[in-house]
């Protein structure tokens, strides 16, 4: 039986992760934060003392990822995210993780009848045939404020200016990389959350997914 796949893409702090989780809960679908896979690789490399340009090491770390890695508190640390943005463009690493992501989409755990995957290239590369593709975005300032609040809540001592500068650098790397650059799929539904709270963004996305399920 084919599974109903929802691809949620967008830049950092656009709200795609929160949105993806809520959609998965609402429709009783399995959920995968694909960015966590790259963060897990980066985290493992930092711990092992691997150079972030060591392609062989990153592929090896990708193959050693466990579910425990995806639950690590350090996975969301700013240093991990920064390292992840450096390793993510590597073709070899993306190839190593591609099968994992596609298998999750076609064979979601828990006998779920659908899957929600969020990331940077789900609708364009990982699941180009997804039944629904959402590209979630927001203004750089709004995203910087959200990301700063998230880090402060985790007791990280970092200024809004530093967060804003890092976010813009990561945007540039994500959109200009050769391997699977951040960009909306041609048939993606664009969702600008700059002036939306979590509930408004969810309701807008839920209406899109529901309409596509009915068709």
Backbone as JSON Lines, residues from 0, in Angstrom:
{"i":0,"aa":"X","n":[0.85,-1.18,0.0],"ca":[0.0,0.0,0.0],"c":[0.89,1.24,0.0]}
{"i":1,"aa":"X","n":[0.6,2.2,-0.88],"ca":[1.38,3.42,-0.92],"c":[1.06,4.27,0.3]}
{"i":2,"aa":"X","n":[2.03,5.02,0.76],"ca":[1.87,5.87,1.92],"c":[1.7,7.32,1.49]}
{"i":3,"aa":"X","n":[0.97,8.06,2.3],"ca":[0.75,9.48,2.03],"c":[1.92,10.24,2.65]}
{"i":4,"aa":"X","n":[2.66,10.96,1.82],"ca":[3.87,11.64,2.29],"c":[3.69,13.15,2.23]}
{"i":5,"aa":"X","n":[4.05,13.8,3.33],"ca":[4.04,15.25,3.41],"c":[5.49,15.72,3.55]}
{"i":6,"aa":"X","n":[5.95,16.5,2.58],"ca":[7.31,17.04,2.59],"c":[7.25,18.49,3.07]}
{"i":7,"aa":"X","n":[7.99,18.79,4.12],"ca":[8.01,20.15,4.68],"c":[9.44,20.68,4.61]}
{"i":8,"aa":"X","n":[9.65,21.68,3.78],"ca":[10.99,22.26,3.62],"c":[10.99,23.72,4.03]}
{"i":9,"aa":"X","n":[12.19,24.24,4.28],"ca":[12.31,25.65,4.61],"c":[13.61,25.92,5.33]}
{"i":10,"aa":"X","n":[13.97,27.2,5.47],"ca":[15.21,27.57,6.14],"c":[15.12,27.4,7.65]}
{"i":11,"aa":"X","n":[16.24,27.54,8.31],"ca":[16.31,27.4,9.76],"c":[15.38,28.41,10.44]}
{"i":12,"aa":"X","n":[14.69,27.95,11.5],"ca":[13.83,28.79,12.33],"c":[12.61,29.34,11.59]}
{"i":13,"aa":"X","n":[12.22,28.69,10.52],"ca":[11.01,29.11,9.79],"c":[9.75,28.56,10.44]}
{"i":14,"aa":"X","n":[9.93,27.56,11.31],"ca":[8.8,26.93,11.96],"c":[8.43,25.59,11.37]}
{"i":15,"aa":"X","n":[9.25,25.09,10.44],"ca":[8.89,23.85,9.75],"c":[8.92,22.64,10.68]}
{"i":16,"aa":"X","n":[9.81,22.63,11.67],"ca":[9.88,21.49,12.57],"c":[8.64,21.39,13.45]}
{"i":17,"aa":"X","n":[8.26,22.5,14.05],"ca":[7.06,22.52,14.88],"c":[5.84,22.15,14.04]}
{"i":18,"aa":"X","n":[5.79,22.69,12.85],"ca":[4.67,22.42,11.95],"c":[4.63,20.95,11.56]}
{"i":19,"aa":"X","n":[5.79,20.4,11.22],"ca":[5.85,19.0,10.82],"c":[5.39,18.06,11.93]}
{"i":20,"aa":"X","n":[5.81,18.34,13.16],"ca":[5.41,17.5,14.29],"c":[3.9,17.57,14.52]}
{"i":21,"aa":"X","n":[3.35,18.76,14.44],"ca":[1.91,18.92,14.68],"c":[1.09,18.24,13.59]}
{"i":22,"aa":"X","n":[1.55,18.35,12.35],"ca":[0.84,17.68,11.26],"c":[0.87,16.16,11.46]}
{"i":23,"aa":"X","n":[2.02,15.64,11.86],"ca":[2.15,14.2,12.07],"c":[1.21,13.72,13.17]}
{"i":24,"aa":"X","n":[1.12,14.48,14.25],"ca":[0.23,14.1,15.35],"c":[-1.23,14.17,14.9]}
{"i":25,"aa":"X","n":[-1.59,15.23,14.21],"ca":[-2.97,15.44,13.78],"c":[-3.44,14.33,12.84]}
{"i":26,"aa":"X","n":[-2.6,13.96,11.88],"ca":[-3.01,12.95,10.9],"c":[-2.57,11.53,11.29]}
{"i":27,"aa":"X","n":[-1.95,11.4,12.47],"ca":[-1.46,10.1,12.95],"c":[-0.45,9.5,11.97]}
{"i":28,"aa":"X","n":[0.46,10.35,11.5],"ca":[1.53,9.93,10.61],"c":[2.84,9.83,11.4]}
{"i":29,"aa":"X","n":[3.8,9.11,10.85],"ca":[5.14,9.07,11.43],"c":[5.85,10.37,11.07]}
{"i":30,"aa":"X","n":[6.79,10.79,11.93],"ca":[7.48,12.06,11.71],"c":[9.0,11.87,11.74]}
{"i":31,"aa":"X","n":[9.68,12.52,10.8],"ca":[11.14,12.49,10.77],"c":[11.68,13.89,10.52]}
{"i":32,"aa":"X","n":[12.48,14.36,11.47],"ca":[13.22,15.6,11.3],"c":[14.54,15.22,10.63]}
{"i":33,"aa":"X","n":[14.62,15.39,9.31],"ca":[15.81,14.93,8.59],"c":[17.03,15.75,8.96]}
{"i":34,"aa":"X","n":[16.82,16.99,9.39],"ca":[17.96,17.79,9.82],"c":[18.66,17.17,11.02]}
{"i":35,"aa":"X","n":[17.9,16.42,11.83],"ca":[18.48,15.77,13.0],"c":[19.51,14.73,12.58]}
{"i":36,"aa":"X","n":[19.33,14.12,11.41],"ca":[20.29,13.14,10.93],"c":[21.65,13.8,10.67]}
{"i":37,"aa":"X","n":[21.61,14.97,10.03],"ca":[22.86,15.68,9.75],"c":[23.48,16.23,11.03]}
{"i":38,"aa":"X","n":[22.62,16.66,11.95],"ca":[23.12,17.12,13.24],"c":[23.78,15.97,14.0]}
{"i":39,"aa":"X","n":[23.16,14.77,13.89],"ca":[23.72,13.62,14.59],"c":[25.1,13.26,14.04]}
{"i":40,"aa":"X","n":[25.24,13.34,12.73],"ca":[26.55,13.09,12.13],"c":[27.56,14.12,12.63]}
{"i":41,"aa":"X","n":[27.17,15.39,12.6],"ca":[28.07,16.46,13.05],"c":[28.43,16.27,14.52]}
{"i":42,"aa":"X","n":[27.44,15.95,15.34],"ca":[27.69,15.75,16.78],"c":[28.67,14.61,17.01]}
{"i":43,"aa":"X","n":[28.48,13.52,16.29],"ca":[29.37,12.37,16.44],"c":[30.78,12.72,15.97]}
{"i":44,"aa":"X","n":[30.89,13.52,14.91],"ca":[32.21,13.92,14.41],"c":[32.92,14.83,15.4]}
{"i":45,"aa":"X","n":[32.19,15.77,15.99],"ca":[32.79,16.67,16.98],"c":[33.29,15.87,18.18]}
{"i":46,"aa":"X","n":[32.51,14.93,18.63],"ca":[32.89,14.12,19.79],"c":[34.12,13.26,19.49]}
{"i":47,"aa":"X","n":[34.18,12.77,18.26],"ca":[35.29,11.89,17.88],"c":[36.54,12.67,17.49]}
{"i":48,"aa":"X","n":[36.41,13.99,17.38],"ca":[37.55,14.8,16.98],"c":[37.83,14.72,15.48]}
{"i":49,"aa":"X","n":[36.85,14.31,14.7],"ca":[37.01,14.25,13.24],"c":[37.01,15.66,12.66]}
{"i":50,"aa":"X","n":[37.8,15.87,11.62],"ca":[37.75,17.13,10.91],"c":[36.45,17.22,10.12]}
{"i":51,"aa":"X","n":[35.84,18.39,10.08],"ca":[34.56,18.52,9.4],"c":[34.68,18.41,7.88]}
{"i":52,"aa":"X","n":[35.93,18.34,7.39],"ca":[36.15,18.13,5.95],"c":[36.53,16.69,5.64]}
{"i":53,"aa":"X","n":[36.46,15.82,6.64],"ca":[36.83,14.42,6.47],"c":[35.62,13.64,5.97]}
{"i":54,"aa":"X","n":[35.52,13.48,4.66],"ca":[34.35,12.85,4.05],"c":[34.2,11.4,4.48]}
{"i":55,"aa":"X","n":[35.29,10.68,4.54],"ca":[35.22,9.27,4.95],"c":[34.68,9.14,6.37]}
{"i":56,"aa":"X","n":[35.11,10.04,7.24],"ca":[34.65,10.0,8.64],"c":[33.16,10.3,8.72]}
{"i":57,"aa":"X","n":[32.69,11.28,7.95],"ca":[31.28,11.64,8.04],"c":[30.38,10.52,7.5]}
{"i":58,"aa":"X","n":[30.83,9.83,6.46],"ca":[30.05,8.71,5.94],"c":[30.01,7.57,6.97]}
{"i":59,"aa":"X","n":[31.14,7.32,7.6],"ca":[31.2,6.28,8.63],"c":[30.3,6.63,9.81]}
{"i":60,"aa":"X","n":[30.32,7.9,10.2],"ca":[29.46,8.31,11.31],"c":[27.99,8.22,10.93]}
{"i":61,"aa":"X","n":[27.67,8.51,9.67],"ca":[26.29,8.42,9.2],"c":[25.78,6.98,9.31]}
{"i":62,"aa":"X","n":[26.63,6.04,8.97],"ca":[26.23,4.63,9.01],"c":[26.13,4.11,10.43]}
{"i":63,"aa":"X","n":[26.71,4.85,11.4],"ca":[26.69,4.41,12.8],"c":[25.61,5.09,13.63]}
{"i":64,"aa":"X","n":[24.82,5.96,13.01],"ca":[23.78,6.68,13.74],"c":[22.78,5.7,14.36]}
{"i":65,"aa":"X","n":[22.39,5.99,15.58],"ca":[21.37,5.2,16.27],"c":[20.23,6.11,16.68]}
{"i":66,"aa":"X","n":[19.11,5.51,17.06],"ca":[17.97,6.31,17.53],"c":[18.34,7.11,18.77]}
{"i":67,"aa":"X","n":[19.27,6.59,19.57],"ca":[19.71,7.29,20.77],"c":[20.36,8.62,20.41]}
{"i":68,"aa":"X","n":[21.08,8.66,19.28],"ca":[21.73,9.9,18.85],"c":[20.69,10.99,18.61]}
{"i":69,"aa":"X","n":[19.54,10.61,18.07],"ca":[18.5,11.6,17.73],"c":[17.79,12.15,18.96]}
{"i":70,"aa":"X","n":[18.06,11.56,20.13],"ca":[17.45,12.03,21.37],"c":[18.45,12.79,22.24]}
{"i":71,"aa":"X","n":[19.67,12.93,21.77],"ca":[20.73,13.58,22.56],"c":[20.42,15.06,22.76]}
{"i":72,"aa":"X","n":[20.56,15.59,23.99],"ca":[20.34,17.01,24.25],"c":[21.26,17.91,23.42]}
{"i":73,"aa":"X","n":[22.5,17.48,23.2],"ca":[23.45,18.29,22.45],"c":[23.11,18.39,20.96]}
{"i":74,"aa":"X","n":[22.14,17.63,20.52],"ca":[21.78,17.65,19.11],"c":[21.31,19.04,18.69]}
{"i":75,"aa":"X","n":[20.7,19.79,19.61],"ca":[20.14,21.1,19.29],"c":[21.06,22.25,19.69]}
{"i":76,"aa":"X","n":[22.26,21.94,20.12],"ca":[23.21,22.99,20.48],"c":[23.6,23.79,19.25]}
{"i":77,"aa":"X","n":[23.9,25.06,19.44],"ca":[24.25,25.93,18.31],"c":[25.5,25.42,17.6]}
{"i":78,"aa":"X","n":[26.48,24.92,18.36],"ca":[27.72,24.42,17.76],"c":[27.44,23.22,16.86]}
{"i":79,"aa":"X","n":[26.5,22.37,17.27],"ca":[26.14,21.21,16.46],"c":[25.47,21.65,15.17]}
{"i":80,"aa":"X","n":[24.58,22.62,15.27],"ca":[23.9,23.13,14.08],"c":[24.86,23.77,13.1]}
{"i":81,"aa":"X","n":[25.83,24.51,13.63],"ca":[26.82,25.15,12.77],"c":[27.66,24.1,12.06]}
{"i":82,"aa":"X","n":[28.08,23.06,12.8],"ca":[28.87,21.99,12.2],"c":[28.05,21.22,11.16]}
{"i":83,"aa":"X","n":[26.77,21.02,11.45],"ca":[25.9,20.29,10.52],"c":[25.78,21.03,9.2]}
{"i":84,"aa":"X","n":[25.76,22.35,9.24],"ca":[25.62,23.12,8.0],"c":[26.87,23.02,7.14]}
{"i":85,"aa":"X","n":[28.0,22.66,7.76],"ca":[29.23,22.47,6.99],"c":[29.3,21.09,6.34]}
{"i":86,"aa":"X","n":[28.83,20.06,7.06],"ca":[28.93,18.7,6.51],"c":[27.79,18.37,5.56]}
{"i":87,"aa":"X","n":[26.63,19.03,5.76],"ca":[25.44,18.69,4.97],"c":[25.61,18.8,3.46]}
{"i":88,"aa":"X","n":[26.42,19.75,2.94],"ca":[26.52,19.85,1.47],"c":[27.27,18.7,0.8]}
{"i":89,"aa":"X","n":[27.96,17.86,1.57],"ca":[28.78,16.82,0.97],"c":[27.94,15.76,0.27]}
{"i":90,"aa":"X","n":[28.2,15.54,-1.01],"ca":[27.44,14.56,-1.8],"c":[27.47,13.19,-1.15]}
{"i":91,"aa":"X","n":[28.65,12.78,-0.68],"ca":[28.8,11.43,-0.13],"c":[27.92,11.24,1.12]}
{"i":92,"aa":"X","n":[27.86,12.27,1.95],"ca":[27.04,12.18,3.16],"c":[25.56,12.15,2.8]}
{"i":93,"aa":"X","n":[25.15,13.0,1.89],"ca":[23.74,13.05,1.51],"c":[23.3,11.72,0.89]}
{"i":94,"aa":"X","n":[24.19,11.12,0.11],"ca":[23.89,9.81,-0.49],"c":[23.76,8.75,0.6]}
{"i":95,"aa":"X","n":[24.61,8.84,1.62],"ca":[24.59,7.85,2.7],"c":[23.29,7.91,3.5]}
{"i":96,"aa":"X","n":[22.69,9.1,3.59],"ca":[21.47,9.26,4.37],"c":[20.2,9.22,3.53]}
{"i":97,"aa":"X","n":[20.34,9.26,2.21],"ca":[19.17,9.32,1.34],"c":[18.29,8.08,1.46]}
{"i":98,"aa":"X","n":[18.88,6.91,1.44],"ca":[18.1,5.68,1.52],"c":[17.33,5.6,2.83]}
{"i":99,"aa":"X","n":[17.96,6.05,3.92],"ca":[17.3,6.04,5.24],"c":[16.03,6.88,5.2]}
{"i":100,"aa":"X","n":[16.14,8.06,4.62],"ca":[15.0,8.98,4.57],"c":[13.88,8.43,3.67]}
{"i":101,"aa":"X","n":[14.27,7.92,2.51],"ca":[13.26,7.39,1.6],"c":[12.58,6.15,2.17]}
{"i":102,"aa":"X","n":[13.31,5.32,2.86],"ca":[12.73,4.13,3.47],"c":[11.73,4.52,4.56]}
{"i":103,"aa":"X","n":[12.06,5.58,5.3],"ca":[11.15,6.07,6.33],"c":[9.84,6.53,5.69]}
{"i":104,"aa":"X","n":[9.96,7.22,4.56],"ca":[8.77,7.75,3.89],"c":[7.89,6.64,3.34]}
{"i":105,"aa":"X","n":[8.49,5.62,2.76],"ca":[7.71,4.54,2.14],"c":[7.31,3.44,3.12]}
{"i":106,"aa":"X","n":[8.06,3.32,4.21],"ca":[7.76,2.31,5.23],"c":[7.82,2.96,6.62]}
{"i":107,"aa":"X","n":[6.9,3.88,6.9],"ca":[6.95,4.58,8.19],"c":[6.76,3.61,9.35]}
{"i":108,"aa":"X","n":[7.44,3.85,10.45],"ca":[7.33,2.96,11.61],"c":[5.94,3.01,12.24]}
{"i":109,"aa":"X","n":[5.65,2.0,13.04],"ca":[4.39,1.96,13.76],"c":[3.18,1.71,12.88]}
{"i":110,"aa":"X","n":[3.4,1.18,11.68],"ca":[2.31,0.89,10.76],"c":[1.5,2.14,10.4]}
{"i":111,"aa":"X","n":[2.14,3.29,10.49],"ca":[1.47,4.54,10.13],"c":[1.14,4.53,8.64]}
{"i":112,"aa":"X","n":[0.03,5.16,8.27],"ca":[-0.39,5.19,6.88],"c":[0.18,6.39,6.12]}
{"i":113,"aa":"X","n":[1.03,7.12,6.78],"ca":[1.65,8.27,6.13],"c":[2.87,8.73,6.91]}
{"i":114,"aa":"X","n":[3.6,9.65,6.32],"ca":[4.8,10.17,6.96],"c":[4.96,11.65,6.66]}
{"i":115,"aa":"X","n":[5.48,12.36,7.64],"ca":[5.83,13.77,7.48],"c":[7.34,13.88,7.66]}
{"i":116,"aa":"X","n":[8.02,14.41,6.66],"ca":[9.46,14.61,6.74],"c":[9.74,16.09,6.56]}
{"i":117,"aa":"X","n":[10.56,16.65,7.44],"ca":[10.93,18.04,7.23],"c":[12.44,18.17,7.07]}
{"i":118,"aa":"X","n":[12.84,19.17,6.28],"ca":[14.25,19.37,6.03],"c":[14.49,20.5,5.05]}
{"i":119,"aa":"X","n":[15.49,20.32,4.19],"ca":[15.85,21.35,3.21],"c":[15.55,20.91,1.77]}
{"i":120,"aa":"X","n":[15.55,19.58,1.54],"ca":[15.42,19.09,0.17],"c":[14.44,17.92,0.05]}
{"i":121,"aa":"X","n":[13.46,17.89,0.92],"ca":[12.53,16.76,0.92],"c":[11.67,16.76,-0.35]}
{"i":122,"aa":"X","n":[11.09,17.9,-0.66],"ca":[10.22,17.97,-1.83],"c":[10.94,17.97,-3.15]}
{"i":123,"aa":"X","n":[12.23,18.33,-3.15],"ca":[12.98,18.4,-4.4],"c":[13.82,17.15,-4.68]}
{"i":124,"aa":"X","n":[14.33,16.51,-3.63],"ca":[15.26,15.39,-3.83],"c":[14.8,14.1,-3.13]}
{"i":125,"aa":"X","n":[14.53,14.19,-1.84],"ca":[14.24,12.98,-1.06],"c":[12.91,12.36,-1.49]}
{"i":126,"aa":"X","n":[11.86,13.16,-1.52],"ca":[10.52,12.66,-1.87],"c":[9.89,13.56,-2.93]}
{"i":127,"aa":"X","n":[10.43,13.56,-4.15],"ca":[9.89,14.44,-5.19],"c":[8.47,14.1,-5.59]}
{"i":128,"aa":"X","n":[8.0,12.9,-5.24],"ca":[6.63,12.49,-5.57],"c":[5.69,12.59,-4.37]}
{"i":129,"aa":"X","n":[6.11,13.31,-3.33],"ca":[5.27,13.46,-2.14],"c":[3.9,14.03,-2.51]}
{"i":130,"aa":"X","n":[2.87,13.52,-1.84],"ca":[1.51,13.98,-2.13],"c":[1.31,15.46,-1.8]}
{"i":131,"aa":"X","n":[2.01,15.93,-0.77],"ca":[1.93,17.34,-0.38],"c":[3.34,17.86,-0.14]}
{"i":132,"aa":"X","n":[3.62,19.03,-0.69],"ca":[4.9,19.68,-0.46],"c":[4.64,21.08,0.08]}
{"i":133,"aa":"X","n":[5.2,21.36,1.23],"ca":[5.09,22.68,1.85],"c":[6.46,23.31,1.92]}
{"i":134,"aa":"X","n":[6.56,24.57,1.53],"ca":[7.81,25.31,1.71],"c":[7.5,26.43,2.69]}
{"i":135,"aa":"X","n":[8.04,26.27,3.9],"ca":[7.75,27.18,5.0],"c":[8.87,28.2,5.13]}
{"i":136,"aa":"X","n":[8.52,29.46,5.17],"ca":[9.53,30.5,5.28],"c":[9.06,31.6,6.22]}
{"i":137,"aa":"X","n":[9.92,32.56,6.48],"ca":[9.62,33.73,7.3],"c":[10.75,34.71,7.08]}
{"i":138,"aa":"X","n":[10.54,35.96,7.46],"ca":[11.59,36.96,7.27],"c":[12.82,36.61,8.11]}
{"i":139,"aa":"X","n":[14.02,37.0,7.67],"ca":[15.22,36.73,8.45],"c":[15.14,37.26,9.88]}
{"i":140,"aa":"X","n":[14.56,38.44,10.06],"ca":[14.47,39.01,11.41],"c":[13.57,38.18,12.3]}
{"i":141,"aa":"X","n":[12.42,37.76,11.76],"ca":[11.5,36.94,12.55],"c":[12.15,35.61,12.92]}
{"i":142,"aa":"X","n":[12.87,35.03,11.99],"ca":[13.53,33.75,12.26],"c":[14.66,33.91,13.28]}
{"i":143,"aa":"X","n":[15.37,35.01,13.21],"ca":[16.46,35.26,14.16],"c":[15.91,35.41,15.58]}
{"i":144,"aa":"X","n":[14.81,36.12,15.71],"ca":[14.19,36.31,17.03],"c":[13.72,34.97,17.58]}
{"i":145,"aa":"X","n":[13.1,34.14,16.74],"ca":[12.63,32.83,17.18],"c":[13.79,31.95,17.63]}
{"i":146,"aa":"X","n":[14.83,31.93,16.8],"ca":[15.98,31.08,17.12],"c":[16.67,31.54,18.39]}
{"i":147,"aa":"X","n":[16.79,32.85,18.57],"ca":[17.42,33.39,19.78],"c":[16.62,33.0,21.02]}
{"i":148,"aa":"X","n":[15.3,33.1,20.94],"ca":[14.45,32.74,22.07],"c":[14.6,31.26,22.42]}
{"i":149,"aa":"X","n":[14.71,30.44,21.39],"ca":[14.89,29.0,21.6],"c":[16.21,28.71,22.32]}
{"i":150,"aa":"X","n":[17.27,29.37,21.9],"ca":[18.58,29.15,22.51],"c":[18.63,29.68,23.94]}
{"i":151,"aa":"X","n":[18.03,30.83,24.17],"ca":[18.0,31.4,25.52],"c":[17.22,30.48,26.45]}
{"i":152,"aa":"X","n":[16.14,29.9,25.95],"ca":[15.35,28.98,26.75],"c":[16.15,27.75,27.15]}
{"i":153,"aa":"X","n":[17.16,27.43,26.34],"ca":[18.04,26.3,26.67],"c":[19.27,26.75,27.45]}
{"i":154,"aa":"X","n":[19.22,27.99,27.95],"ca":[20.27,28.54,28.8],"c":[21.58,28.8,28.06]}
{"i":155,"aa":"X","n":[21.51,28.98,26.73],"ca":[22.71,29.31,25.98],"c":[22.91,30.83,25.99]}
{"i":156,"aa":"X","n":[24.14,31.24,26.29],"ca":[24.47,32.66,26.37],"c":[24.92,33.16,25.01]}
{"i":157,"aa":"X","n":[24.01,33.74,24.26],"ca":[24.31,34.19,22.91],"c":[23.43,35.4,22.58]}
{"i":158,"aa":"X","n":[23.99,36.35,21.85],"ca":[23.25,37.57,21.54],"c":[22.4,37.39,20.28]}
{"i":159,"aa":"X","n":[21.39,38.25,20.16],"ca":[20.54,38.22,18.98],"c":[21.34,38.54,17.72]}
{"i":160,"aa":"X","n":[22.3,39.46,17.83],"ca":[23.12,39.82,16.67],"c":[23.93,38.64,16.16]}
{"i":161,"aa":"X","n":[24.47,37.87,17.08],"ca":[25.26,36.69,16.69],"c":[24.36,35.66,16.04]}
{"i":162,"aa":"X","n":[23.18,35.45,16.61],"ca":[22.23,34.49,16.04],"c":[21.81,34.93,14.64]}
{"i":163,"aa":"X","n":[21.54,36.23,14.48],"ca":[21.12,36.75,13.17],"c":[22.21,36.54,12.12]}
{"i":164,"aa":"X","n":[23.45,36.85,12.48],"ca":[24.57,36.7,11.54],"c":[24.77,35.24,11.17]}
{"i":165,"aa":"X","n":[24.67,34.35,12.17],"ca":[24.84,32.92,11.91],"c":[23.73,32.41,11.01]}
{"i":166,"aa":"X","n":[22.51,32.85,11.25],"ca":[21.37,32.42,10.44],"c":[21.55,32.83,8.99]}
{"i":167,"aa":"X","n":[22.01,34.05,8.75],"ca":[22.21,34.51,7.38],"c":[23.32,33.73,6.68]}
{"i":168,"aa":"X","n":[24.37,33.39,7.42],"ca":[25.45,32.58,6.84],"c":[24.94,31.2,6.46]}
{"i":169,"aa":"X","n":[24.13,30.63,7.35],"ca":[23.61,29.3,7.07],"c":[22.62,29.33,5.91]}
{"i":170,"aa":"X","n":[21.85,30.4,5.8],"ca":[20.95,30.55,4.65],"c":[21.73,30.53,3.35]}
{"i":171,"aa":"X","n":[22.85,31.27,3.35],"ca":[23.68,31.35,2.14],"c":[24.26,29.99,1.78]}
{"i":172,"aa":"X","n":[24.79,29.29,2.79],"ca":[25.36,27.97,2.52],"c":[24.29,27.01,2.01]}
{"i":173,"aa":"X","n":[23.12,27.03,2.65],"ca":[22.05,26.1,2.27],"c":[21.53,26.36,0.86]}
{"i":174,"aa":"X","n":[21.42,27.63,0.49],"ca":[20.83,27.96,-0.81],"c":[21.82,27.93,-1.96]}
{"i":175,"aa":"X","n":[23.12,28.07,-1.65],"ca":[24.12,28.12,-2.71],"c":[24.93,26.84,-2.88]}
{"i":176,"aa":"X","n":[24.69,25.85,-2.0],"ca":[25.46,24.61,-2.11],"c":[25.1,23.88,-3.4]}
{"i":177,"aa":"X","n":[26.03,23.11,-3.91],"ca":[25.82,22.36,-5.14],"c":[24.91,21.16,-4.91]}
{"i":178,"aa":"X","n":[25.08,20.51,-3.76],"ca":[24.28,19.32,-3.45],"c":[22.96,19.7,-2.82]}
{"i":179,"aa":"X","n":[21.88,19.45,-3.51],"ca":[20.52,19.64,-2.97],"c":[20.33,20.99,-2.29]}
{"i":180,"aa":"X","n":[20.47,22.08,-3.04],"ca":[20.31,23.4,-2.43],"c":[18.9,23.63,-1.91]}
{"i":181,"aa":"X","n":[18.8,24.51,-0.91],"ca":[17.5,24.86,-0.36],"c":[16.72,25.67,-1.39]}
{"i":182,"aa":"X","n":[15.58,25.14,-1.81],"ca":[14.73,25.83,-2.77],"c":[13.37,25.14,-2.78]}
{"i":183,"aa":"X","n":[12.3,25.89,-3.05],"ca":[10.99,25.25,-3.09],"c":[10.81,24.4,-4.34]}
{"i":184,"aa":"X","n":[10.14,23.29,-4.2],"ca":[9.8,22.48,-5.38],"c":[8.81,23.29,-6.22]}
{"i":185,"aa":"X","n":[8.77,23.01,-7.51],"ca":[7.89,23.76,-8.41],"c":[6.42,23.66,-7.99]}
{"i":186,"aa":"X","n":[6.04,22.53,-7.4],"ca":[4.65,22.33,-7.02],"c":[4.43,22.46,-5.52]}
{"i":187,"aa":"X","n":[5.34,23.13,-4.83],"ca":[5.21,23.3,-3.38],"c":[4.21,24.41,-3.04]}
{"i":188,"aa":"X","n":[3.53,24.24,-1.94],"ca":[2.66,25.29,-1.39],"c":[3.54,26.18,-0.51]}
{"i":189,"aa":"X","n":[3.6,27.46,-0.8],"ca":[4.42,28.39,-0.03],"c":[3.64,28.87,1.19]}
{"i":190,"aa":"X","n":[4.29,28.83,2.34],"ca":[3.65,29.24,3.59],"c":[4.58,30.19,4.34]}
{"i":191,"aa":"X","n":[4.26,31.48,4.31],"ca":[5.06,32.5,4.99],"c":[4.52,32.69,6.4]}
{"i":192,"aa":"X","n":[5.33,32.32,7.4],"ca":[4.87,32.36,8.79],"c":[5.35,33.59,9.54]}
{"i":193,"aa":"X","n":[5.86,34.59,8.82],"ca":[6.4,35.78,9.48],"c":[5.42,36.38,10.48]}
{"i":194,"aa":"X","n":[4.16,36.51,10.08],"ca":[3.16,37.14,10.93],"c":[2.17,36.13,11.51]}
{"i":195,"aa":"X","n":[2.55,34.87,11.49],"ca":[1.68,33.82,12.02],"c":[2.22,33.28,13.34]}
{"i":196,"aa":"X","n":[1.29,32.98,14.27],"ca":[1.72,32.22,15.44],"c":[1.65,30.74,15.08]}
{"i":197,"aa":"X","n":[2.01,29.89,16.01],"ca":[2.07,28.45,15.73],"c":[0.72,27.91,15.3]}
{"i":198,"aa":"X","n":[-0.34,28.34,15.98],"ca":[-1.66,27.81,15.69],"c":[-2.14,28.22,14.29]}
{"i":199,"aa":"X","n":[-1.9,29.47,13.93],"ca":[-2.33,29.94,12.61],"c":[-1.58,29.21,11.5]}
{"i":200,"aa":"X","n":[-0.28,29.0,11.7],"ca":[0.52,28.29,10.71],"c":[0.04,26.85,10.57]}
{"i":201,"aa":"X","n":[-0.26,26.21,11.7],"ca":[-0.74,24.83,11.65],"c":[-2.08,24.73,10.92]}
{"i":202,"aa":"X","n":[-2.98,25.63,11.23],"ca":[-4.29,25.58,10.59],"c":[-4.18,25.77,9.08]}
{"i":203,"aa":"X","n":[-3.29,26.66,8.65],"ca":[-3.1,26.88,7.22],"c":[-2.55,25.62,6.56]}
{"i":204,"aa":"X","n":[-1.55,24.99,7.21],"ca":[-0.95,23.78,6.66],"c":[-1.94,22.61,6.68]}
{"i":205,"aa":"X","n":[-2.7,22.5,7.76],"ca":[-3.67,21.4,7.87],"c":[-4.71,21.47,6.77]}
{"i":206,"aa":"X","n":[-5.14,22.68,6.43],"ca":[-6.13,22.82,5.35],"c":[-5.56,22.35,4.01]}
{"i":207,"aa":"X","n":[-4.29,22.65,3.78],"ca":[-3.65,22.24,2.52],"c":[-3.57,20.71,2.44]}
{"i":208,"aa":"X","n":[-3.09,20.1,3.54],"ca":[-2.93,18.64,3.55],"c":[-4.28,17.95,3.44]}
{"i":209,"aa":"X","n":[-5.27,18.43,4.17],"ca":[-6.6,17.83,4.13],"c":[-7.19,17.9,2.72]}
{"i":210,"aa":"X","n":[-7.02,19.03,2.07],"ca":[-7.55,19.19,0.71],"c":[-6.89,18.19,-0.24]}
{"i":211,"aa":"X","n":[-5.61,17.97,-0.08],"ca":[-4.89,17.03,-0.95],"c":[-5.27,15.59,-0.65]}
{"i":212,"aa":"X","n":[-5.57,15.27,0.61],"ca":[-5.99,13.91,0.96],"c":[-7.34,13.59,0.36]}
{"i":213,"aa":"X","n":[-8.2,14.6,0.25],"ca":[-9.54,14.39,-0.3],"c":[-9.51,14.13,-1.8]}
{"i":214,"aa":"X","n":[-8.55,14.78,-2.49],"ca":[-8.48,14.64,-3.95],"c":[-8.21,13.2,-4.38]}
